[in-house]
């Protein structure tokens, strides 16, 4: 590892600003399937070198949501169980089913709008989670994403194995109900988390009424606006999806085969350092025409 200096020169036809700061160059070598990392936030001894292989390194993609949650626990929760799940439902994230490689510890506090286990307490949209302010170290939030009238006849009277997500979680309608609900539970999560606490949010974009609803991007924006800093993002891949071939004859949008696990942190220092909204607002107020960036 070595340190050099650089001068950043900015011109906008009116003034020239020079800023001299140190820059750290990280030397990385890859040999025989081994990745050497010379810096890591979880390593106390800076002289210690981590040797990770492509088989053991934690990746940001997986076909298993339990693997993703286990990796998030390892990286951001000291390998411990999450404190709270506000969409616990049937505890699908935690109980080991046939074919599962992982069994995750069940959080201490379990809530859901539609609880389907006696261990899960009911919460109500736009009412507070029954937890004190700044009391939790970690929360899991996996909100429903179905957009459909709650009186939809085809869903209510369909076959037993049809519209399973609708029957299990109900739905949002109109689509603004989804966005308002998401925001409320993000806000409540921020209230109940301790400083530096983490919020894990699983979400996916969807198509309804012929429109693409970018729920993943909305969750990111809403969380940032509330004061969260996004520390990581994992992608869950699906090998197959149900295809409504009898209902739709023409494809107008891509079928969604991925969903996202965001890891947000209640960290005011990091948000102030990387606040994209503030950065964009500064750009709007600045005269960018003719600006030149130079590294010397």
Residue pairs with C-beta under 8 A, 6 or more apart in sequence:
1 24
1 25
1 26
1 27
1 38
1 39
2 25
2 27
3 22
3 23
3 24
3 25
4 22
4 23
4 25
5 20
5 21
5 22
5 23
6 20
6 21
6 23
6 295
6 296
7 18
7 19
7 20
7 295
7 296
8 18
8 19
8 20
8 21
8 293
8 294
8 295
9 16
9 17
9 18
9 292
9 293
9 294
9 296
10 16
10 17
10 291
10 292
10 293
10 294
11 290
11 291
11 292
12 286
12 287
12 288
12 289
12 290
12 291
12 292
13 289
13 290
14 287
26 38
26 39
27 38
28 35
28 36
28 37
28 38
29 36
30 36
33 53
33 54
33 55
34 51
34 52
34 53
35 51
35 52
35 53
35 54
35 57
36 49
36 50
36 51
37 49
37 50
37 52
38 49
39 46
40 50
42 75
43 50
58 71
58 74
58 75
60 232
60 233
60 234
60 235
61 234
61 235
61 236
61 237
62 68
62 71
62 234
62 235
62 236
62 237
63 236
63 237
63 238
63 239
64 100
64 101
64 102
64 236
65 93
65 202
65 236
65 261
66 93
66 100
66 101
66 102
66 103
66 104
67 101
67 102
68 234
68 236
68 261
69 93
69 102
69 104
69 140
69 200
69 261
70 102
70 104
71 234
72 198
72 200
72 232
72 234
72 261
72 263
73 79
73 80
73 81
73 82
73 104
75 232
75 263
76 138
76 198
76 231
76 232
76 263
76 265
77 137
77 138
77 198
80 105
81 104
81 105
81 106
81 107
81 108
82 107
82 138
82 139
82 140
82 200
83 107
83 108
83 109
83 136
83 137
83 138
83 139
84 107
84 108
84 109
84 110
84 111
84 129
84 131
84 136
84 138
84 139
84 140
84 192
85 93
85 107
85 109
85 110
85 111
85 139
85 140
85 141
85 142
86 111
86 112
86 123
86 129
86 139
86 140
86 141
86 185
86 188
86 189
87 111
87 112
87 113
87 140
87 141
87 142
87 143
87 144
88 107
88 110
88 111
88 112
88 115
88 117
88 119
88 120
89 112
89 114
89 115
89 116
89 117
89 120
89 168
89 169
90 116
90 117
91 106
91 110
91 117
91 119
91 120
93 104
93 140
93 142
94 103
94 104
94 105
94 106
94 107
95 103
95 106
96 102
96 103
106 119
107 140
109 131
109 136
110 117
110 119
110 120
110 121
111 120
111 121
111 122
111 123
111 129
111 130
112 120
112 121
112 122
112 123
113 122
113 123
113 124
113 125
114 122
114 168
114 169
114 170
115 121
115 122
116 168
121 130
123 129
123 130
125 181
125 184
126 180
126 184
128 188
128 191
129 188
129 189
129 191
129 192
131 192
132 192
133 191
133 192
134 191
134 192
134 193
134 194
134 195
135 192
135 194
136 192
136 193
136 194
136 197
137 193
137 194
137 197
137 198
138 193
138 197
138 198
138 199
138 200
139 189
139 192
139 193
139 197
139 198
139 199
139 200
140 200
140 202
141 185
141 186
141 189
141 199
141 200
141 201
141 202
142 201
142 202
142 203
143 178
143 181
143 182
143 185
143 201
143 202
143 203
144 165
144 169
144 170
144 171
144 172
145 165
145 172
145 178
145 203
145 204
145 206
145 215
146 165
146 166
146 169
146 170
146 171
146 172
146 206
147 171
147 172
147 173
147 174
147 175
147 178
147 206
147 208
147 209
147 213
148 155
148 166
148 171
148 172
148 173
148 208
149 171
149 173
150 170
150 171
150 173
152 163
152 166
152 171
154 163
155 162
155 163
155 166
155 167
155 171
172 178
172 181
175 208
175 209
175 213
178 213
178 215
179 218
182 203
182 215
182 218
182 219
182 222
183 222
186 199
186 201
186 219
186 222
186 223
186 226
186 228
187 226
189 199
190 199
190 226
190 227
190 228
190 266
193 199
193 266
194 266
195 266
195 267
195 268
196 265
196 266
196 267
197 265
197 266
198 231
198 263
198 264
198 265
198 266
199 223
199 228
199 262
199 263
199 264
199 265
199 266
200 261
200 262
200 263
200 264
201 219
201 223
201 260
201 261
201 262
201 264
202 236
202 259
202 260
202 261
203 215
203 216
203 219
203 259
203 260
203 262
204 215
204 216
204 256
204 258
204 259
204 260
205 212
205 213
205 214
205 215
205 216
205 217
205 256
206 213
206 215
206 256
207 213
207 252
207 253
207 256
210 252
212 253
216 259
216 260
219 260
219 262
220 230
220 262
223 230
223 262
223 264
224 230
224 271
224 275
224 276
224 277
225 277
227 266
227 268
227 271
228 264
228 265
228 266
228 267
228 271
229 264
229 265
229 266
229 267
229 270
229 271
229 274
230 262
230 263
230 264
230 265
231 263
231 264
231 265
231 267
231 270
232 262
232 263
233 260
233 261
233 262
233 263
234 260
234 261
234 263
235 258
235 259
235 260
235 261
236 258
236 259
236 260
236 261
237 257
237 258
238 257
238 258
238 259
241 255
241 256
241 257
243 255
